[in-house]
Amino acid sequence: MKALCWHGTGKVQVDNVPEPKIQDSRDAIIRITASGICGSDLHLLDGFIPTMKSGDILGHEPMGIVEEVGSGVTKLRRGDRVVVPFTISCGSCFFCEKQLFSCCDRSNPNAEIAAKLMGHSPAGLFGYSHMLGGFAGGQAEYLRVPFADIGPIKIESNLPDEKVLFLSDIFPTGYMAAENCDIEPGDTVAIWGCGPVGQFAIQSSWMFKAGRVIAIDRVPERLRMAEQHGKAETIDFSQDDVYTRLQEMTGGRGPDRVIDAVGCEAHAASTWGVVVDKVSSTVMPSDQLHALSEAIKCCRKGGTVSVPGAYGGLADKLPLGAFMNKGLTMKTGQTHMQKYMKPLLQKIEDAEIDPSFVITHRVQLKDAADAYYTFRDKKDGCIKVVLAP
């Protein structure tokens, strides 16, 4: 089959690779019909996530048709149309029973690697390094899905792929980011990053009864989308000092809730710091905290900082003094996907939201490598790419 593979920092290409097989009784094999390229994939492309290996298949936003199921799978059968969440969860461990699905204790076969870096391992993720399981991703023609009774959600309506595909990641991620803010009716929410997750954080903030939403970016197309589809006020940080503008817009108090939808900034132009990576005995770049640091500085006293943006390693120069002395609360984490997919599917079916508004580019899998570079370099107005095998 064809699959988009990582071949070192800055290099991806479509390769011919073996088709996946059932390896466990709880596995399913999915024939991919659509798959997204995520901003988090750019962190892989640009070398911000350790323990990648040449030939790794990327992609964690897939959906498709069930082709085969293991003997232990009871909720899916051949021919079912499903969206596959990016997190892999067993459904029965201590954390899954608390609906903390992205903290699953059993789905990462390489948990000891992650624990050396993080203290404990999160759940396994599709297409996102060997530290997080070494699972093949979904930017391919077929995908093996472990714990298939727990992850995929069946789509039993005739909604097109593009309306439901983003249940795989970015819609629930933006929604959980807004939920983590503890928004009170009338609150002002400021969101750093108007990429796809940021766009869904904007939409979701309104769902939680925000009074104002202010979106911060430098890319004109993203800012326009935030204004037109998200009804957000916007700040172009290449033109204005963000702290000064937010002070002016909030009467000197600062926004009540802030969201870092940027993460470790695979596209940032500033100089990398480096730390010794004791996990893989390589050198990896340190996470860059420009957006998060600014969000902490700008947030009002007693406010909440929500971080859906992906971070992969170590970082310094975090304004911890400001965070502590202002009495802020921070909530973070990979998305607990299985908690959100069903209720958010209902919002789509009820026409409360059409997530396809973020799509700007539709390409075939064979052209996926070029699409990565277009997305990374923000060419041709690219905000979100959907691949169709």
Contacts in CASP RR format, 6 or more apart in sequence:
PFRMAT RR
TARGET T0000
AUTHOR 0000-0000-0000
METHOD contacts of the structure
MODEL  1
MKALCWHGTGKVQVDNVPEPKIQDSRDAIIRITASGICGSDLHLLDGFIP
TMKSGDILGHEPMGIVEEVGSGVTKLRRGDRVVVPFTISCGSCFFCEKQL
FSCCDRSNPNAEIAAKLMGHSPAGLFGYSHMLGGFAGGQAEYLRVPFADI
GPIKIESNLPDEKVLFLSDIFPTGYMAAENCDIEPGDTVAIWGCGPVGQF
AIQSSWMFKAGRVIAIDRVPERLRMAEQHGKAETIDFSQDDVYTRLQEMT
GGRGPDRVIDAVGCEAHAASTWGVVVDKVSSTVMPSDQLHALSEAIKCCR
KGGTVSVPGAYGGLADKLPLGAFMNKGLTMKTGQTHMQKYMKPLLQKIED
AEIDPSFVITHRVQLKDAADAYYTFRDKKDGCIKVVLAP
1 16 0 8 1.000
1 17 0 8 1.000
1 18 0 8 1.000
1 19 0 8 1.000
1 140 0 8 1.000
1 141 0 8 1.000
1 142 0 8 1.000
2 14 0 8 1.000
2 15 0 8 1.000
2 16 0 8 1.000
2 17 0 8 1.000
2 140 0 8 1.000
2 141 0 8 1.000
2 365 0 8 1.000
2 366 0 8 1.000
2 389 0 8 1.000
3 14 0 8 1.000
3 15 0 8 1.000
3 17 0 8 1.000
3 57 0 8 1.000
3 136 0 8 1.000
3 137 0 8 1.000
3 138 0 8 1.000
3 139 0 8 1.000
3 140 0 8 1.000
3 141 0 8 1.000
3 365 0 8 1.000
4 12 0 8 1.000
4 13 0 8 1.000
4 14 0 8 1.000
4 15 0 8 1.000
4 57 0 8 1.000
4 58 0 8 1.000
4 59 0 8 1.000
4 139 0 8 1.000
4 140 0 8 1.000
4 365 0 8 1.000
4 368 0 8 1.000
4 369 0 8 1.000
4 372 0 8 1.000
4 387 0 8 1.000
5 12 0 8 1.000
5 13 0 8 1.000
5 14 0 8 1.000
5 15 0 8 1.000
5 17 0 8 1.000
5 54 0 8 1.000
5 55 0 8 1.000
5 56 0 8 1.000
5 57 0 8 1.000
5 58 0 8 1.000
6 12 0 8 1.000
6 44 0 8 1.000
6 45 0 8 1.000
6 52 0 8 1.000
6 53 0 8 1.000
6 54 0 8 1.000
6 55 0 8 1.000
6 56 0 8 1.000
6 57 0 8 1.000
6 58 0 8 1.000
7 13 0 8 1.000
7 54 0 8 1.000
7 55 0 8 1.000
8 47 0 8 1.000
8 52 0 8 1.000
8 54 0 8 1.000
9 45 0 8 1.000
9 46 0 8 1.000
9 47 0 8 1.000
10 45 0 8 1.000
10 46 0 8 1.000
10 47 0 8 1.000
12 45 0 8 1.000
12 58 0 8 1.000
12 368 0 8 1.000
12 369 0 8 1.000
12 372 0 8 1.000
13 369 0 8 1.000
14 365 0 8 1.000
14 366 0 8 1.000
14 368 0 8 1.000
14 369 0 8 1.000
15 55 0 8 1.000
17 55 0 8 1.000
17 57 0 8 1.000
17 140 0 8 1.000
19 141 0 8 1.000
19 142 0 8 1.000
20 29 0 8 1.000
20 136 0 8 1.000
20 142 0 8 1.000
20 143 0 8 1.000
20 144 0 8 1.000
21 29 0 8 1.000
21 144 0 8 1.000
22 28 0 8 1.000
22 29 0 8 1.000
22 68 0 8 1.000
22 69 0 8 1.000
22 70 0 8 1.000
22 144 0 8 1.000
23 144 0 8 1.000
23 146 0 8 1.000
24 70 0 8 1.000
24 146 0 8 1.000
25 70 0 8 1.000
25 71 0 8 1.000
25 72 0 8 1.000
25 73 0 8 1.000
26 70 0 8 1.000
26 72 0 8 1.000
26 73 0 8 1.000
26 146 0 8 1.000
26 147 0 8 1.000
26 148 0 8 1.000
26 149 0 8 1.000
27 69 0 8 1.000
27 70 0 8 1.000
27 73 0 8 1.000
27 144 0 8 1.000
27 145 0 8 1.000
27 146 0 8 1.000
27 148 0 8 1.000
28 66 0 8 1.000
28 68 0 8 1.000
28 69 0 8 1.000
28 70 0 8 1.000
28 73 0 8 1.000
28 76 0 8 1.000
28 144 0 8 1.000
28 145 0 8 1.000
28 148 0 8 1.000
28 152 0 8 1.000
29 66 0 8 1.000
29 67 0 8 1.000
29 68 0 8 1.000
29 69 0 8 1.000
29 142 0 8 1.000
29 143 0 8 1.000
29 144 0 8 1.000
29 145 0 8 1.000
30 62 0 8 1.000
30 63 0 8 1.000
30 64 0 8 1.000
30 65 0 8 1.000
30 66 0 8 1.000
30 67 0 8 1.000
30 82 0 8 1.000
30 84 0 8 1.000
30 142 0 8 1.000
30 143 0 8 1.000
30 144 0 8 1.000
30 145 0 8 1.000
30 152 0 8 1.000
31 64 0 8 1.000
31 65 0 8 1.000
31 66 0 8 1.000
31 67 0 8 1.000
31 141 0 8 1.000
31 142 0 8 1.000
32 62 0 8 1.000
32 63 0 8 1.000
32 64 0 8 1.000
32 138 0 8 1.000
32 140 0 8 1.000
32 141 0 8 1.000
32 142 0 8 1.000
32 143 0 8 1.000
32 389 0 8 1.000
33 63 0 8 1.000
33 64 0 8 1.000
33 65 0 8 1.000
33 81 0 8 1.000
33 161 0 8 1.000
33 388 0 8 1.000
33 389 0 8 1.000
34 62 0 8 1.000
34 63 0 8 1.000
34 64 0 8 1.000
34 161 0 8 1.000
34 162 0 8 1.000
34 165 0 8 1.000
34 386 0 8 1.000
34 387 0 8 1.000
34 388 0 8 1.000
35 59 0 8 1.000
35 61 0 8 1.000
35 62 0 8 1.000
35 63 0 8 1.000
35 138 0 8 1.000
35 139 0 8 1.000
35 140 0 8 1.000
35 165 0 8 1.000
35 365 0 8 1.000
35 386 0 8 1.000
35 387 0 8 1.000
35 389 0 8 1.000
36 59 0 8 1.000
36 61 0 8 1.000
36 62 0 8 1.000
36 139 0 8 1.000
36 165 0 8 1.000
36 168 0 8 1.000
36 384 0 8 1.000
36 385 0 8 1.000
36 386 0 8 1.000
36 387 0 8 1.000
37 59 0 8 1.000
37 61 0 8 1.000
37 139 0 8 1.000
37 368 0 8 1.000
37 371 0 8 1.000
37 372 0 8 1.000
37 375 0 8 1.000
37 384 0 8 1.000
37 385 0 8 1.000
37 386 0 8 1.000
37 387 0 8 1.000
38 59 0 8 1.000
38 60 0 8 1.000
38 61 0 8 1.000
38 169 0 8 1.000
38 170 0 8 1.000
38 196 0 8 1.000
39 195 0 8 1.000
39 196 0 8 1.000
39 197 0 8 1.000
39 266 0 8 1.000
39 375 0 8 1.000
40 60 0 8 1.000
40 128 0 8 1.000
40 309 0 8 1.000
40 310 0 8 1.000
41 58 0 8 1.000
41 59 0 8 1.000
41 60 0 8 1.000
41 372 0 8 1.000
42 266 0 8 1.000
42 267 0 8 1.000
42 372 0 8 1.000
42 375 0 8 1.000
42 376 0 8 1.000
43 49 0 8 1.000
43 263 0 8 1.000
43 264 0 8 1.000
43 266 0 8 1.000
43 310 0 8 1.000
43 312 0 8 1.000
44 52 0 8 1.000
44 58 0 8 1.000
44 128 0 8 1.000
44 129 0 8 1.000
45 266 0 8 1.000
45 372 0 8 1.000
45 376 0 8 1.000
46 266 0 8 1.000
46 267 0 8 1.000
46 376 0 8 1.000
47 266 0 8 1.000
47 284 0 8 1.000
47 285 0 8 1.000
48 264 0 8 1.000
48 266 0 8 1.000
48 284 0 8 1.000
48 285 0 8 1.000
48 287 0 8 1.000
48 312 0 8 1.000
49 128 0 8 1.000
49 129 0 8 1.000
49 131 0 8 1.000
49 312 0 8 1.000
50 117 0 8 1.000
50 129 0 8 1.000
50 131 0 8 1.000
50 277 0 8 1.000
50 279 0 8 1.000
50 280 0 8 1.000
50 282 0 8 1.000
50 284 0 8 1.000
50 312 0 8 1.000
50 313 0 8 1.000
51 110 0 8 1.000
51 113 0 8 1.000
51 129 0 8 1.000
51 130 0 8 1.000
51 131 0 8 1.000
51 279 0 8 1.000
51 280 0 8 1.000
52 129 0 8 1.000
52 130 0 8 1.000
53 130 0 8 1.000
56 127 0 8 1.000
56 129 0 8 1.000
56 130 0 8 1.000
56 134 0 8 1.000
56 136 0 8 1.000
57 127 0 8 1.000
57 136 0 8 1.000
57 137 0 8 1.000
57 138 0 8 1.000
57 139 0 8 1.000
57 140 0 8 1.000
58 127 0 8 1.000
58 137 0 8 1.000
58 138 0 8 1.000
58 139 0 8 1.000
59 126 0 8 1.000
59 127 0 8 1.000
59 128 0 8 1.000
59 137 0 8 1.000
59 138 0 8 1.000
59 139 0 8 1.000
60 86 0 8 1.000
60 125 0 8 1.000
60 126 0 8 1.000
60 127 0 8 1.000
60 128 0 8 1.000
60 137 0 8 1.000
60 138 0 8 1.000
60 168 0 8 1.000
60 169 0 8 1.000
61 86 0 8 1.000
61 138 0 8 1.000
61 165 0 8 1.000
61 166 0 8 1.000
61 168 0 8 1.000
61 169 0 8 1.000
61 170 0 8 1.000
62 83 0 8 1.000
62 84 0 8 1.000
62 126 0 8 1.000
62 137 0 8 1.000
62 138 0 8 1.000
62 139 0 8 1.000
62 143 0 8 1.000
62 168 0 8 1.000
63 81 0 8 1.000
63 82 0 8 1.000
63 83 0 8 1.000
63 84 0 8 1.000
63 155 0 8 1.000
63 161 0 8 1.000
63 164 0 8 1.000
63 165 0 8 1.000
63 168 0 8 1.000
64 81 0 8 1.000
64 82 0 8 1.000
64 83 0 8 1.000
64 84 0 8 1.000
64 161 0 8 1.000
65 79 0 8 1.000
65 80 0 8 1.000
65 81 0 8 1.000
65 82 0 8 1.000
66 76 0 8 1.000
66 77 0 8 1.000
66 78 0 8 1.000
66 79 0 8 1.000
66 80 0 8 1.000
66 81 0 8 1.000
66 82 0 8 1.000
66 152 0 8 1.000
67 78 0 8 1.000
67 79 0 8 1.000
67 142 0 8 1.000
68 78 0 8 1.000
69 76 0 8 1.000
69 77 0 8 1.000
69 78 0 8 1.000
69 148 0 8 1.000
70 148 0 8 1.000
72 149 0 8 1.000
73 148 0 8 1.000
73 149 0 8 1.000
74 149 0 8 1.000
75 148 0 8 1.000
75 149 0 8 1.000
76 82 0 8 1.000
76 148 0 8 1.000
76 149 0 8 1.000
76 152 0 8 1.000
76 154 0 8 1.000
80 154 0 8 1.000
81 154 0 8 1.000
81 155 0 8 1.000
81 156 0 8 1.000
82 152 0 8 1.000
82 153 0 8 1.000
82 154 0 8 1.000
82 155 0 8 1.000
83 152 0 8 1.000
83 153 0 8 1.000
83 155 0 8 1.000
83 164 0 8 1.000
83 165 0 8 1.000
83 167 0 8 1.000
83 168 0 8 1.000
83 341 0 8 1.000
84 126 0 8 1.000
84 138 0 8 1.000
84 143 0 8 1.000
84 145 0 8 1.000
84 151 0 8 1.000
84 152 0 8 1.000
84 168 0 8 1.000
85 151 0 8 1.000
85 152 0 8 1.000
85 153 0 8 1.000
85 167 0 8 1.000
85 168 0 8 1.000
85 169 0 8 1.000
85 172 0 8 1.000
85 335 0 8 1.000
85 337 0 8 1.000
85 338 0 8 1.000
85 341 0 8 1.000
86 125 0 8 1.000
86 126 0 8 1.000
86 128 0 8 1.000
86 168 0 8 1.000
86 169 0 8 1.000
86 334 0 8 1.000
86 335 0 8 1.000
86 337 0 8 1.000
87 101 0 8 1.000
87 102 0 8 1.000
87 104 0 8 1.000
87 107 0 8 1.000
87 123 0 8 1.000
87 124 0 8 1.000
87 125 0 8 1.000
87 334 0 8 1.000
87 335 0 8 1.000
87 336 0 8 1.000
87 337 0 8 1.000
87 338 0 8 1.000
88 104 0 8 1.000
88 107 0 8 1.000
88 108 0 8 1.000
88 123 0 8 1.000
88 124 0 8 1.000
88 125 0 8 1.000
88 126 0 8 1.000
88 135 0 8 1.000
88 145 0 8 1.000
88 146 0 8 1.000
88 147 0 8 1.000
88 151 0 8 1.000
89 96 0 8 1.000
89 101 0 8 1.000
89 102 0 8 1.000
89 104 0 8 1.000
89 107 0 8 1.000
89 123 0 8 1.000
89 147 0 8 1.000
89 150 0 8 1.000
89 151 0 8 1.000
89 337 0 8 1.000
89 338 0 8 1.000
90 96 0 8 1.000
90 104 0 8 1.000
90 105 0 8 1.000
90 106 0 8 1.000
90 107 0 8 1.000
90 147 0 8 1.000
90 150 0 8 1.000
91 97 0 8 1.000
91 101 0 8 1.000
91 104 0 8 1.000
91 147 0 8 1.000
91 150 0 8 1.000
91 338 0 8 1.000
92 106 0 8 1.000
93 104 0 8 1.000
93 105 0 8 1.000
93 106 0 8 1.000
94 105 0 8 1.000
95 101 0 8 1.000
95 103 0 8 1.000
95 104 0 8 1.000
95 105 0 8 1.000
96 104 0 8 1.000
96 105 0 8 1.000
96 150 0 8 1.000
99 336 0 8 1.000
99 338 0 8 1.000
99 339 0 8 1.000
100 336 0 8 1.000
101 123 0 8 1.000
101 336 0 8 1.000
101 337 0 8 1.000
101 338 0 8 1.000
101 339 0 8 1.000
102 122 0 8 1.000
102 123 0 8 1.000
102 333 0 8 1.000
102 334 0 8 1.000
102 335 0 8 1.000
102 336 0 8 1.000
102 337 0 8 1.000
103 122 0 8 1.000
103 123 0 8 1.000
103 336 0 8 1.000
104 122 0 8 1.000
104 123 0 8 1.000
104 124 0 8 1.000
105 111 0 8 1.000
105 121 0 8 1.000
107 123 0 8 1.000
107 124 0 8 1.000
107 146 0 8 1.000
107 147 0 8 1.000
108 114 0 8 1.000
108 121 0 8 1.000
108 122 0 8 1.000
108 123 0 8 1.000
108 124 0 8 1.000
108 132 0 8 1.000
108 133 0 8 1.000
109 133 0 8 1.000
109 134 0 8 1.000
110 121 0 8 1.000
110 130 0 8 1.000
110 131 0 8 1.000
110 132 0 8 1.000
110 133 0 8 1.000
110 134 0 8 1.000
111 121 0 8 1.000
112 121 0 8 1.000
113 121 0 8 1.000
113 130 0 8 1.000
113 131 0 8 1.000
113 279 0 8 1.000
114 120 0 8 1.000
114 121 0 8 1.000
114 122 0 8 1.000
114 131 0 8 1.000
114 132 0 8 1.000
115 121 0 8 1.000
116 278 0 8 1.000
116 279 0 8 1.000
117 131 0 8 1.000
117 277 0 8 1.000
117 278 0 8 1.000
117 279 0 8 1.000
117 313 0 8 1.000
121 132 0 8 1.000
122 132 0 8 1.000
122 334 0 8 1.000
123 132 0 8 1.000
123 334 0 8 1.000
124 132 0 8 1.000
124 133 0 8 1.000
124 135 0 8 1.000
125 132 0 8 1.000
125 133 0 8 1.000
125 135 0 8 1.000
125 334 0 8 1.000
126 135 0 8 1.000
126 136 0 8 1.000
126 137 0 8 1.000
126 138 0 8 1.000
126 143 0 8 1.000
127 134 0 8 1.000
127 135 0 8 1.000
127 136 0 8 1.000
127 137 0 8 1.000
127 138 0 8 1.000
128 134 0 8 1.000
128 135 0 8 1.000
131 279 0 8 1.000
135 144 0 8 1.000
135 146 0 8 1.000
136 143 0 8 1.000
136 144 0 8 1.000
137 143 0 8 1.000
139 365 0 8 1.000
139 368 0 8 1.000
139 387 0 8 1.000
140 365 0 8 1.000
140 389 0 8 1.000
141 365 0 8 1.000
141 389 0 8 1.000
145 151 0 8 1.000
145 152 0 8 1.000
150 338 0 8 1.000
151 337 0 8 1.000
151 338 0 8 1.000
153 167 0 8 1.000
153 341 0 8 1.000
153 342 0 8 1.000
153 345 0 8 1.000
155 164 0 8 1.000
155 345 0 8 1.000
157 349 0 8 1.000
159 348 0 8 1.000
159 349 0 8 1.000
160 356 0 8 1.000
162 355 0 8 1.000
162 356 0 8 1.000
162 359 0 8 1.000
162 386 0 8 1.000
163 348 0 8 1.000
163 354 0 8 1.000
163 355 0 8 1.000
163 356 0 8 1.000
164 345 0 8 1.000
164 348 0 8 1.000
164 355 0 8 1.000
165 355 0 8 1.000
165 386 0 8 1.000
166 196 0 8 1.000
166 200 0 8 1.000
166 355 0 8 1.000
166 356 0 8 1.000
166 358 0 8 1.000
167 341 0 8 1.000
167 344 0 8 1.000
167 345 0 8 1.000
167 348 0 8 1.000
167 355 0 8 1.000
168 337 0 8 1.000
169 335 0 8 1.000
169 337 0 8 1.000
170 196 0 8 1.000
170 197 0 8 1.000
170 200 0 8 1.000
170 355 0 8 1.000
170 358 0 8 1.000
171 200 0 8 1.000
171 344 0 8 1.000
171 353 0 8 1.000
171 355 0 8 1.000
172 335 0 8 1.000
172 337 0 8 1.000
172 340 0 8 1.000
172 341 0 8 1.000
172 344 0 8 1.000
173 197 0 8 1.000
173 200 0 8 1.000
173 308 0 8 1.000
173 335 0 8 1.000
174 197 0 8 1.000
174 198 0 8 1.000
174 200 0 8 1.000
174 201 0 8 1.000
174 203 0 8 1.000
174 204 0 8 1.000
174 261 0 8 1.000
174 308 0 8 1.000
174 335 0 8 1.000
175 200 0 8 1.000
175 201 0 8 1.000
175 204 0 8 1.000
175 207 0 8 1.000
175 340 0 8 1.000
175 344 0 8 1.000
176 308 0 8 1.000
176 335 0 8 1.000
176 336 0 8 1.000
176 340 0 8 1.000
177 197 0 8 1.000
177 198 0 8 1.000
177 201 0 8 1.000
177 204 0 8 1.000
177 259 0 8 1.000
177 261 0 8 1.000
177 306 0 8 1.000
177 307 0 8 1.000
177 308 0 8 1.000
178 189 0 8 1.000
178 201 0 8 1.000
178 204 0 8 1.000
178 205 0 8 1.000
178 207 0 8 1.000
178 208 0 8 1.000
178 210 0 8 1.000
178 259 0 8 1.000
178 306 0 8 1.000
179 204 0 8 1.000
179 208 0 8 1.000
180 304 0 8 1.000
180 306 0 8 1.000
180 308 0 8 1.000
180 331 0 8 1.000
180 332 0 8 1.000
181 187 0 8 1.000
181 189 0 8 1.000
181 205 0 8 1.000
181 208 0 8 1.000
181 257 0 8 1.000
181 258 0 8 1.000
181 259 0 8 1.000
181 304 0 8 1.000
181 306 0 8 1.000
181 331 0 8 1.000
182 257 0 8 1.000
182 304 0 8 1.000
182 329 0 8 1.000
182 331 0 8 1.000
183 189 0 8 1.000
183 205 0 8 1.000
183 208 0 8 1.000
183 209 0 8 1.000
183 210 0 8 1.000
183 256 0 8 1.000
183 257 0 8 1.000
184 209 0 8 1.000
184 256 0 8 1.000
185 209 0 8 1.000
185 211 0 8 1.000
186 209 0 8 1.000
186 210 0 8 1.000
186 211 0 8 1.000
186 212 0 8 1.000
187 210 0 8 1.000
187 211 0 8 1.000
187 212 0 8 1.000
187 256 0 8 1.000
187 257 0 8 1.000
188 210 0 8 1.000
188 211 0 8 1.000
188 212 0 8 1.000
188 213 0 8 1.000
188 214 0 8 1.000
188 249 0 8 1.000
188 250 0 8 1.000
188 254 0 8 1.000
188 255 0 8 1.000
188 256 0 8 1.000
188 257 0 8 1.000
189 205 0 8 1.000
189 210 0 8 1.000
189 211 0 8 1.000
189 212 0 8 1.000
189 213 0 8 1.000
189 214 0 8 1.000
189 255 0 8 1.000
189 256 0 8 1.000
189 257 0 8 1.000
189 258 0 8 1.000
189 259 0 8 1.000
190 213 0 8 1.000
190 214 0 8 1.000
190 215 0 8 1.000
190 216 0 8 1.000
190 246 0 8 1.000
190 254 0 8 1.000
190 255 0 8 1.000
190 257 0 8 1.000
190 258 0 8 1.000
190 259 0 8 1.000
190 295 0 8 1.000
190 298 0 8 1.000
190 299 0 8 1.000
191 198 0 8 1.000
191 201 0 8 1.000
191 202 0 8 1.000
191 205 0 8 1.000
191 213 0 8 1.000
191 214 0 8 1.000
191 215 0 8 1.000
191 216 0 8 1.000
191 232 0 8 1.000
191 258 0 8 1.000
191 259 0 8 1.000
191 261 0 8 1.000
192 216 0 8 1.000
192 217 0 8 1.000
192 258 0 8 1.000
192 259 0 8 1.000
192 260 0 8 1.000
192 261 0 8 1.000
192 262 0 8 1.000
192 291 0 8 1.000
192 292 0 8 1.000
192 294 0 8 1.000
192 295 0 8 1.000
193 215 0 8 1.000
193 216 0 8 1.000
193 217 0 8 1.000
193 222 0 8 1.000
193 261 0 8 1.000
193 262 0 8 1.000
193 291 0 8 1.000
194 202 0 8 1.000
194 215 0 8 1.000
194 216 0 8 1.000
194 217 0 8 1.000
194 219 0 8 1.000
194 222 0 8 1.000
194 223 0 8 1.000
194 225 0 8 1.000
194 226 0 8 1.000
194 234 0 8 1.000
194 261 0 8 1.000
195 217 0 8 1.000
195 222 0 8 1.000
195 261 0 8 1.000
195 358 0 8 1.000
195 383 0 8 1.000
195 384 0 8 1.000
196 358 0 8 1.000
196 383 0 8 1.000
196 384 0 8 1.000
197 261 0 8 1.000
197 308 0 8 1.000
197 309 0 8 1.000
198 215 0 8 1.000
198 259 0 8 1.000
198 261 0 8 1.000
198 308 0 8 1.000
199 222 0 8 1.000
199 225 0 8 1.000
199 226 0 8 1.000
199 229 0 8 1.000
199 230 0 8 1.000
199 357 0 8 1.000
199 358 0 8 1.000
199 383 0 8 1.000
200 355 0 8 1.000
200 358 0 8 1.000
201 259 0 8 1.000
201 261 0 8 1.000
201 308 0 8 1.000
202 213 0 8 1.000
202 215 0 8 1.000
202 226 0 8 1.000
202 230 0 8 1.000
202 232 0 8 1.000
203 229 0 8 1.000
203 230 0 8 1.000
203 353 0 8 1.000
205 213 0 8 1.000
205 257 0 8 1.000
205 259 0 8 1.000
206 213 0 8 1.000
206 230 0 8 1.000
206 231 0 8 1.000
207 347 0 8 1.000
210 257 0 8 1.000
212 233 0 8 1.000
213 230 0 8 1.000
213 231 0 8 1.000
213 232 0 8 1.000
213 233 0 8 1.000
214 232 0 8 1.000
214 233 0 8 1.000
214 234 0 8 1.000
214 235 0 8 1.000
214 246 0 8 1.000
214 249 0 8 1.000
214 255 0 8 1.000
215 223 0 8 1.000
215 226 0 8 1.000
215 227 0 8 1.000
215 230 0 8 1.000
215 232 0 8 1.000
215 233 0 8 1.000
215 234 0 8 1.000
215 235 0 8 1.000
216 234 0 8 1.000
216 235 0 8 1.000
216 237 0 8 1.000
216 242 0 8 1.000
217 223 0 8 1.000
217 226 0 8 1.000
217 234 0 8 1.000
217 236 0 8 1.000
217 237 0 8 1.000
218 236 0 8 1.000
218 237 0 8 1.000
218 238 0 8 1.000
219 378 0 8 1.000
219 381 0 8 1.000
220 236 0 8 1.000
221 360 0 8 1.000
221 378 0 8 1.000
221 381 0 8 1.000
221 383 0 8 1.000
222 383 0 8 1.000
223 234 0 8 1.000
223 236 0 8 1.000
225 357 0 8 1.000
225 358 0 8 1.000
225 383 0 8 1.000
226 232 0 8 1.000
226 234 0 8 1.000
227 233 0 8 1.000
227 234 0 8 1.000
229 357 0 8 1.000
233 249 0 8 1.000
235 242 0 8 1.000
235 245 0 8 1.000
235 246 0 8 1.000
242 294 0 8 1.000
242 298 0 8 1.000
243 294 0 8 1.000
243 297 0 8 1.000
243 298 0 8 1.000
246 254 0 8 1.000
246 255 0 8 1.000
246 298 0 8 1.000
247 254 0 8 1.000
247 298 0 8 1.000
250 300 0 8 1.000
253 300 0 8 1.000
254 298 0 8 1.000
254 299 0 8 1.000
254 300 0 8 1.000
255 298 0 8 1.000
255 299 0 8 1.000
255 300 0 8 1.000
256 299 0 8 1.000
256 300 0 8 1.000
256 303 0 8 1.000
256 304 0 8 1.000
257 299 0 8 1.000
257 303 0 8 1.000
257 304 0 8 1.000
257 306 0 8 1.000
258 295 0 8 1.000
258 296 0 8 1.000
258 298 0 8 1.000
258 299 0 8 1.000
258 303 0 8 1.000
258 304 0 8 1.000
258 305 0 8 1.000
258 306 0 8 1.000
259 295 0 8 1.000
259 305 0 8 1.000
259 306 0 8 1.000
259 307 0 8 1.000
259 308 0 8 1.000
260 291 0 8 1.000
260 292 0 8 1.000
260 295 0 8 1.000
260 305 0 8 1.000
260 306 0 8 1.000
260 307 0 8 1.000
260 308 0 8 1.000
260 309 0 8 1.000
261 308 0 8 1.000
261 309 0 8 1.000
262 290 0 8 1.000
262 291 0 8 1.000
262 292 0 8 1.000
262 309 0 8 1.000
263 287 0 8 1.000
263 291 0 8 1.000
263 292 0 8 1.000
263 307 0 8 1.000
263 309 0 8 1.000
263 310 0 8 1.000
263 311 0 8 1.000
264 287 0 8 1.000
264 288 0 8 1.000
264 309 0 8 1.000
264 310 0 8 1.000
264 311 0 8 1.000
264 312 0 8 1.000
264 313 0 8 1.000
264 315 0 8 1.000
265 287 0 8 1.000
265 288 0 8 1.000
265 290 0 8 1.000
265 291 0 8 1.000
266 376 0 8 1.000
267 376 0 8 1.000
267 378 0 8 1.000
268 288 0 8 1.000
268 290 0 8 1.000
270 288 0 8 1.000
270 290 0 8 1.000
272 285 0 8 1.000
272 286 0 8 1.000
272 288 0 8 1.000
273 285 0 8 1.000
273 286 0 8 1.000
274 283 0 8 1.000
274 284 0 8 1.000
274 285 0 8 1.000
274 286 0 8 1.000
275 283 0 8 1.000
275 284 0 8 1.000
275 286 0 8 1.000
275 313 0 8 1.000
275 314 0 8 1.000
276 283 0 8 1.000
277 283 0 8 1.000
277 284 0 8 1.000
284 313 0 8 1.000
286 313 0 8 1.000
286 314 0 8 1.000
286 315 0 8 1.000
286 316 0 8 1.000
287 311 0 8 1.000
287 312 0 8 1.000
287 313 0 8 1.000
287 314 0 8 1.000
287 315 0 8 1.000
288 315 0 8 1.000
289 315 0 8 1.000
289 317 0 8 1.000
289 318 0 8 1.000
292 305 0 8 1.000
292 307 0 8 1.000
292 318 0 8 1.000
293 317 0 8 1.000
293 318 0 8 1.000
293 319 0 8 1.000
295 305 0 8 1.000
296 305 0 8 1.000
296 318 0 8 1.000
296 319 0 8 1.000
296 322 0 8 1.000
296 323 0 8 1.000
296 326 0 8 1.000
296 328 0 8 1.000
297 319 0 8 1.000
297 322 0 8 1.000
299 305 0 8 1.000
299 326 0 8 1.000
299 328 0 8 1.000
300 326 0 8 1.000
301 326 0 8 1.000
301 327 0 8 1.000
301 328 0 8 1.000
302 326 0 8 1.000
302 327 0 8 1.000
302 328 0 8 1.000
302 329 0 8 1.000
303 326 0 8 1.000
303 327 0 8 1.000
303 328 0 8 1.000
303 329 0 8 1.000
304 328 0 8 1.000
304 329 0 8 1.000
304 330 0 8 1.000
304 331 0 8 1.000
305 323 0 8 1.000
305 328 0 8 1.000
305 329 0 8 1.000
305 330 0 8 1.000
305 331 0 8 1.000
306 330 0 8 1.000
306 331 0 8 1.000
306 332 0 8 1.000
307 330 0 8 1.000
307 331 0 8 1.000
307 332 0 8 1.000
307 333 0 8 1.000
308 332 0 8 1.000
308 333 0 8 1.000
308 335 0 8 1.000
323 330 0 8 1.000
347 353 0 8 1.000
348 354 0 8 1.000
348 355 0 8 1.000
358 383 0 8 1.000
358 384 0 8 1.000
359 383 0 8 1.000
359 384 0 8 1.000
359 385 0 8 1.000
359 386 0 8 1.000
360 381 0 8 1.000
360 382 0 8 1.000
360 383 0 8 1.000
360 384 0 8 1.000
360 385 0 8 1.000
361 371 0 8 1.000
361 374 0 8 1.000
361 375 0 8 1.000
361 380 0 8 1.000
361 382 0 8 1.000
361 384 0 8 1.000
361 385 0 8 1.000
361 386 0 8 1.000
362 385 0 8 1.000
362 386 0 8 1.000
362 388 0 8 1.000
363 370 0 8 1.000
363 371 0 8 1.000
363 385 0 8 1.000
363 386 0 8 1.000
363 387 0 8 1.000
363 388 0 8 1.000
364 387 0 8 1.000
364 388 0 8 1.000
364 389 0 8 1.000
365 387 0 8 1.000
365 388 0 8 1.000
365 389 0 8 1.000
368 387 0 8 1.000
371 382 0 8 1.000
371 385 0 8 1.000
371 387 0 8 1.000
373 379 0 8 1.000
374 380 0 8 1.000
374 382 0 8 1.000
374 385 0 8 1.000
375 382 0 8 1.000
375 385 0 8 1.000
END
